[in-house]
Amino acid sequence: MTENGHSSVSLIVLQDGNVFSQNTINLEASKSFDFSPKLKAGKYNYTVKLYLDATREMQTATRVAVGDIFLIYGQSNALGTGGIETYRPVPNPLIRFFDVFNYDNGDSEWFLPFETSHWPGTGAMELMRYLCGKYEYPVGIIQASVGGSNIKALNDRNTSNPTDKNTDYGKMLLKTDFSDLRNQIKYIIFRHGETDGSYPVESQEYAAEFDKLYKNIVGDYPNLTRLFNTQLNILTLNNGKAASLRDFQRRTKYLYPKISTMSTVGTVGYDGLHYTLAGYSQTAFELSRIIGKEIYHDNLSGQVYSPDLQRAFWENNKLVLEFDNAMQMVYPKDTIVKDFLYQMKNFIYIDGKNDVIQGGEANANKIYLTVSNVQNAKYVSYLPSSYGEFGSYVYEGGHLKNAMGMRAFSFDNVAIGGDAPITPPDPITPPIVIIPPTPQPSIELSLLAHEDIMVKLTWNGNNQTKYHIERSIDNSDSFVEIGTIKGYIYYDTQVNLGKTYFYRIHADNAPTKQSGIKEITLKCLENVNLKTLPNLSYVGANISIAAIVTISNAKQLYLEAKKYIDLNHGFDAALGSDFSAEIGGCQNN
């Protein structure tokens, strides 16, 4: 208190309109005062009033809730925008969402979502709806996910300045700092893997990056007790290493003490990458049961968890898949979807082959498989590494389930005869063939337009030979070498939308035109992930655009996508810029 002539200051806390606590401090002895009331968590509506001289009301805070906070981190499926155009939050005053408007000054606020358009995504909204509706307990969400970010970006922690607002990780820390709740964060939901699961190199590096991320999070959130980690669904991009990434996600609950896991395979409304509202709602409901069992001590069956393979072994000439003790397993019947016959036997692999399983049946927590034409089998895998075509068709076959309908985790190269798949087996890899530096057979080059506005080049190479990548803009003799690499994947980042490019590859000491010339035109991509400001003024996409760029003064940028446009946290259009975002077709097509 800086003014003279005041006798006292009082704090009164009302719980549902009744006095919960009150305290008065005499200002005649000291002009400094401090109140520290302890509020009881639960389904209560608190009002806090500060009075001067017993009668003069100075400050009032209404609709104060005390409950649990969930921090959500990951990429677009952690944001969950399916159905957001028509979604309406339930009018539940227990549901809260924290949002930051300015990372420089900490301008931020807690919202009641049904009173505003500030939402953490339909998936998070549905999770809060289920939790608050059943347990009648306040739940707040801090949403820090970034659409399209790979795990390296999410793990980019600036050691000299961890709260660096220019990093995804720094923004996550800042959000919890601005909420004054960082040290009270006990629960984190992590949903991620789509970007890294699309490409072999990234898939193989995922485990090491996740280890760094986990250790960073545990260090920066000292009171963390649970991290809920979801296993990725089957992606459509042809990547033979995606299954190993999913298997690592399955095993994280064994590798890290604070992790619980859940599978997302078989979720409805899946297009190969994202989900409809029904899909996000299904995941929210299934996750809410696990949270209910682990956090709210709900006496639910152990079958709320996704069945997890514990061991594979032979018994009376049948291959037995043994799952958790609590599971009552179900083997799916053959199904016909869109005139295609799905049979479970075709999606269980023995040493990489899917033509040796003849059928299966379930008994308690075991699946018994009839196998033929196989000898000395070493490894078993469940579900393909990738399947289908994005936006066109995805895997819609049956799944190994338990009695509550929870789909089993997919698993990859689990040793037959071994126990506890905590330590991954050595993957089945063909012997490395060292290609000598002499003229070799023609290289088969493939091109793919990547959503980060780059061209991904792949070819039938190896990790021992150096390859030279050349590019031309007119398919003449003006090919220029743009890079060399030992391997068979190269990303050309120096490209623009609306342009046509030509590529060719040759190995060291081989003819310079060893591969055929391949052409690619970057018109409308399926999805665009804008992390840097493009040179073009117009960017279109056949499906979606995710943007986290700053549009500078006098810059023009027009975004157009057929389904949705994500302007993620960190996006900004400076005064004087010309910006629009429109749902429609794509002009370049």
N, C-alpha and C positions, 0 to 999 in steps of 0.2 A: 504494500500500500504506500503510495507516494504522497497522498493528500493528508493533511492534518485534520483533527477534529472528529475522527471516527473511532467508535468504541469496540466494534467486534465484526467478525466475518463468520458466516455460517454456511455449511454445506448440508443440504437435505437430499436424500435419495429416496425416490418413491418406487415401489415395486408393484406394478399393476394398480397404481393409484394410491397405494397405502404406504405410509412411512416405513422405509426399510432401515434407514440409518440417518442420524443427524449428529453434527458435531459443530461446536462453536469455539473460536479462538479469540482471546482477548488481545486487541490491538494496542492497548495502553502500555503493555509491557514490551511488545515488539511489533514492528510493522510488517514483519515477514510471517508468512503462514504457508502451511502445506497440509493437504488432506490425502489420505490413502485408504479409502474405503474398499473393502473386499466384497464384490458382488457374487451372488450365487449363480452359477451357470444353469441354463434350462429354459423352459418355455415361459419366460417372463418379459414384461415390457417395463424397462426402467426409464425414469426421468430424473435428471440431476439438476439441482438448482443451487446457485450461489447467491447468498444475500449479504448485504452490507448493513450493519446496524440493525439487524434482525428483521427489517421490513423492506429494504430497498433491493429489489431483484436485479442482479447485475448480469448474470449469464444463466442460460438454460439449455440443456441438451435433452432432446426427447427421442423416444424410440431407440434406446440403447439396448443392444442384445449382447449376451455373453454365451459363447458356444465354441465350436470347433472351426479351425481354418484349414482348408485344403489348398495347397499350392499346386498348380497344374503346369507342367513343362513338357515340351515336345514340339511336334510340327502340326500340319493342317488337321489331322484327325484328332489331335488333342484340343484344337480350337472347335472343330465340329460345327460347320455352317449348314449342314443339310436341313432343308425345310425352314430356314430362318426367315424367308420372305413372308410366310404366313404364321409363324410361331407366335404364341402368346403365353407369357409366363403365368403360372398359377399365382393368384393374389395371396401369397403366404408371407406374412411379415417376418418369419424366421429365416427367410432366404436373403442373403446379402452378397454383393459383388463389389470388389475394390478395383478402381481404375485410376490410372495416372494420366494427367493431361500435359504435364510439362516436367521433363526429367532434369531441367536446370534448377527449378525452384521448388520442386516437390509438390506442385499443385495437384491434388488428388482428392478422392472422396469415396466413401462407402455408399452404395446405392441399394434400394429395394428394387429389384429388376422389373416388377410388374408396374412400377410407376415411371419407368424411363426406358429409353432404347439402349442403354448401356448394359450389354449382356456379355457373358464370357463364352458364348457359343451354345448351340442347342444341346450338345452332349453334356456340358457342365451344368446347364440349366436343368436337364432331365435328372442328372445325378442328385442335385440338391432337392428336386421335387420328390424323388423317392426317399431320400434320407430324412428330410424334414417331415414328409407326410407320414412315414411309419414311426419314427422315433421321437417326433415332436420336440426336436432339439435344434437350436440355431446352428446354421452352417453358412460359412462365408467362403467364397472362392477368390483366390488371387490368380489370375490367368496370365502366364508369362510365355506361352507358346508362340512359336514363329513359323508360319507356313513355309514349307519348302526347305527349311534349314537341315543340313546334314549334322551328324553328331559332332563333327569337328567344330562347326560353327557354334553349336549350343554349348560346346565345351571350351570355347575360346575365353579362358579366364586370364585377365591381365594381372599378373602376380604383383606388379608394382601399384596397380590401382584396380582392385577387384570389382569395384562399382563403376567401372568405365561404361558410360552410357552408349559408347560406340560398339559395344559387344552385346550379343544376345544374353550371355551369362551376366554381364554387368547390369543390364536392365532388369533381369530377374531379381538380383540382389537389391537394386534400388527400389523396386516395387515393394518388397517386404520391409525395407528400411522406412520408406515413406508411410507405410501402414503402422509403423512402430511395433511390428510383431515378429521381426525376424527371429529373435531368440525364443519365440513361443511357437514357431512352426514345428509341428510334430508329424504332419502327414503330407506326403507329396505323391501326386499321380503323374507317372511318366509314360507317355504314349508316343512312340517314335519308331523309325526304321524304314519308312517307305523310300526315302531318298537313297540311303545307303544300301537297302535291299535291292536296288535296281541295277547295280553295277558290281562286277566281281571284285575289283580291288577294294572298293569301299566296304563290301561285305566282309572281306577277310580282315580288314583293319578295325572292324566294329568293336570287337571284344576289348581290344586295348584301349580304344577311345572311351568305351563305356566305363572301364575301370577307372580312368582318370576322372570322368564326370562324377562317378559315385563318390570317390574320395574327396573331390572338391566340395560336393554337396554336403557330405557328412561333416567336413571341416567348417563350412560356412553356416550350417544349420545345426548347432550343437545339441539341440533337444529333439532332433529327428528320431522318431521311433519306427515309422513305417514308410516305405516307398513301394507303391503299387505299380508294377511293371507289366505292361500288356505285350503278349506275343503277337507279332505281325501276321496279317492275313497273307494269302497267296497272291503275289503280284503277277502282272501280265508280261512285263519285260523279260526277255529271255536271258536269265542269269542263273547259271548252274551253282552259284555259291549262296543264293538267297536262303536255301534250306539250312545251311550251316549257321547263318545269322539267326534264323528263327530258333534253331536248336540252342544257340547260346542264350537267347532270351529266355527260353524254357528253363535253362539251368541256373539262371541268376539267383534264384531263391536258395540254391545250395551253396553258391559261391559267396554270397554277401548276406550278412546276418539280419539286415533290416528290410529285406525285400520279400514281398508277396507277388505272385504272378497269376495271370489269367490269359487264356487264349482268345483270339478274336476270329479264328477260322470258322466258317459257317454262319457268320453274322448276316442278317438279311439286308437287302438294299445296297449291295456292294457292286461298284462299277469297275473294279480293278484297282482302285486307289482310294476313293471316298465313299461315303454312305448317304443314304436318304435319312430323313428324320427317324424313321422306324429303326434303322440300323444303329444310329447313335443312341436312341432310347433303349434298345436292347442291351447294348454294352453298358449303359448307365445302370440299368436294372440289375444286370448280372454282377457288376462291380459293387453295387450298393449292398448286395447280400454278403459279399466277402467283407466289406467294411463293417457291416452290421455284426457279423460274427466276431471279427477281430477287435473292433473298437468299442462297439456298443454292447458286446457280450450277449448278443442274441443267440439263443439256443437253436441254431440252424444245423441242418444235416451237413456232414462233411462233403456232400455231393454238390454244394454250391461252388466248389472249386472245379477247375478244369482237370480231368483225369490226366495223370502224368505217368509215363512208363517208368517202372522201377527196374525191370530186368526182362531179358528175352532168353529163352532156353528151349531145349528139345524135350518133349515128353511123349513117349509112344509114337514116334515118327511124326509128331505134330509140333509146329513151332508155336510156343506159348508166349504171348505178350502179357506180362503181369503189371497191373496198374496199382495205385494206392489202395491200401486195405479198405478204406471207406467206400470205395466205388462199387456200384452195381452196373457192370458194363453192358452195352447193347451193340450188337453187330448190325449194320444197316442192310436193308433189303436193296436189291437192284431197283433203280429208278430211271424213268425216261423223262428228260427235260428238253424241251425244244427239239424233239425228234432224235435226241442223242441218248444212248443207253449208258448210264453210269453204273459201273460195278466196282465195289470196294476192292476186290482182288486186284484190279488194275492199278491201284494207287498205293499199294504196299510193295516195297522194293527189297529184294534180296540181292546183296552185292551189286546194286544198281539195276537189276533186271525186274521188270514188272510182269513177266509172263510165267512165273513159277507158282504163284498162289492160285489154288483151285477153288477155295471157298473158306468160310470161317464161321464160327459160332461163339457166343459169349456164355460164360459161366462164372457168376460172382464177379470178382475183380480181374478176371482173365479172359483173353481172347485166344481161341484155339484155331490155328490156321493149318489147313491141309496144303501140303507143298509137294511138288513133283519136279523132276528133271533138275535137281540141284544136289551138289555134293560139296562137302567141306565149306558150307556157308559161313561167312564171317560176320556180316553186318546186315542190319535191317533198318529201313527208313519208311516213314509214313507221310504221305502227301507229296506232290511234285514240288520241285524247287520253284517253278513258275508255271503259269497255265493261262491260256486264252489270249484275248486281244482287248486292250483297254477300251472301255465304252461300248464294246460290241458283245463280247461274251466272256464269262468268267467261270471258274469252277463252281458248279452247282450240284455236284454229286453228294453222296452220303458221307457221313463222318462217324468215326468211333465215338460213342457218347456214353454218358452215364444215365441213370434212371431219371435225373432231373433235366436232361437235355443239354448238359454242358458238354461241349465238344472237346475231345482230347487234344492236348498239345501235339502239334506236328513234331516229329523227331527225325534226326538225320544221322545215319551211319552209327547206330548203337551196336556195340559188340554183342553177338549172340553167345550166351553162356556166361556173360558177365553180370555183375550186380551194380546197383546204384549208379546211374549214368551221370555222375557228377563230373568226372574228368572225361573230356571228349576223346574218342578213339582217334587214331591216325586216320585221316580221310583216305578214301580209295582214290588213288591218283595213278595214272598210267606212268610207266617209266619215262624219264626225261630223255628226249632225243636231242642230242647236241648237233645242230646243223652246221657243217663246216662253212667257212667263208668262201664258198665257191658258188657259181651260178646254180640256182635251185628252181624248183617248179614255180609256176606263176602264183603270185600272192592273190588271195581272194579278199578283196577290200569291201567293207560294208560301211555305210554312213547312216547316222541317226541324228536328227535335230533334237538337241537337249533343251529342257525347259529353262535353263539358265542362259538362254540365247548363246549357245555354242554348238559346235558340231562334234559329235563323238565318232571317232574312227576306230574300227576294229578289223583285225585280219588274222589269218591263220599263221601267226608267228609263234615265237618262243621267247624265253627270258634270257637266252644266251647270245642271241644275235642282235646287233645294232641295226635299227631301221631308220631310214631317212624319210621324212614326210614332206611332200611338196604340194603347193597349192597354186592355182591360177584363177583369174577372174574372167577369162575369155576363152579357155581351152585352146590356147595357141602355144607357141614355144616359150611363153613367158612364165613357165612354172618356176616358183621360188621356194627354196627349202625353208620351212617354218619351224622345224624341230627334228630332233633325233631322240630315240628311246630304245632301250632294251626291254622288249615286251610286245604286247599286241593291242594296246589301248592307248589312244591319244585324244586329248580334248583341244580343239581349236577354239580359243576364246576371242580371237580377234576377228569376229564376224558381225554382220549387222542384218537385221530383218529386212526383207525386200530385196536381198541380193542373191545372186547365183554364184556358186563356187565349184571348182573342179579340183580333185585330189588324185594323187598317185603315190605309191610307196615302193621303195626298193631297199634291199638289204646291202650291208657293207660288201664291197667287192663283187657286187652283182650288177647286171645290166640296169641302167638307170630307169628304164620303162618296164620294170619287172611286173608291176601290177597293172591291171586295166585302169583307165581313167574313169572315175566315178563323179557324177554330178549331183548337186543338191541345191535346192532353192529354199531359202528361209522366208516363206510367206507366212501364213498363219500356222503357228504351232498348235498342238493339242492343248498344252498348258505352258504358261510363261511365268517365270519366277524372276522378277526384277529386283536385283540387289544393287545394281549400279544404273545410273541414268543413261539411257540409250541416246545415240546420236539422232535417231529418228524422232519425229514428232508424233507419229502414229504407231501404236502397237496393238495388234489384234490377236485373238486366240480362239480356237474352235470350242474350247471348254472353259478354261479359267485363267485368271491372272492373279498372282500374288505380288504385291509391291511393297517394298520397304526402302524407298528412295526419297531424297529431298529435291523438289523441283525448284531450281534457282530462279531468281528474278529475270524476267523477260524470256524465260524458256517456255516452249509449248510442248505439251504432252497430252495425247488423247488415247485413252485405253478403251478397248471394246472386246467383250468376250460373250460367248453364247449363253453360258450358265451363270457364272458369278465372278466378281472381282473382289479380292481381299486387299484392303488397305490396312496393312498391319501396323502395330505400334512402332513408331519411328518414321512413318510416312509423313511428309510435310510438303505443302505447296506454298512457297514464299509469296509475299505481297508483290504483285506485278507479274506473276507467272500466269499462264493460260492453261488450265487443266480441266479435263472432263473424264468421266468414267461412265460407260454406257453398256447396258446389256442388249445384245443384238447379234448380228452376224459378224463376219470378218471381211472388211473391204478388200484385203489382199487376195481373197479367194475369188 
